[in-house]
Amino acid sequence: MDCTTVKPGMECVFMTKKGCAFNGGSCHPAVEACEGCGRASQYPSGWYCTACPDPSSKWKNGRCNLATHVKDNTKTEKSKINPLKASKRNAR
């Protein structure tokens, strides 16, 4: 059903015939950490996340799993390869 509270025209799973069923009766505005995210959109009532109705809860325990502007800093280490085994693999 289309949202009629803070994101007019946007499809919302919390919207019912009686109004918004989310905690507090409407979505919560985006937090500062959401700045630059591809999922944050400007609406007449302010900046809101299109994927999550309460962005502050996503950032409470660290990085938001839906954030598009934050990159993972995981490094993949090259494992040492035995040259004898590698040459046997290539011979197949």
DALIN-V230617 format. One record per helix or strand of 3 or more residues. SS is the DSSP state (a for helix, b for strand). FROM is the first residue (numbers start at 1). TO is the last residue. If there is no record, write none. Layout:
BEGIN
ss-><SS | SS>
from-><FROM | FROM>
to-><TO | TO>
END
This chain:
BEGIN
ss-><a | b | b | a | a>
from-><32 | 40 | 46 | 55 | 83>
to-><34 | 43 | 49 | 59 | 91>
END
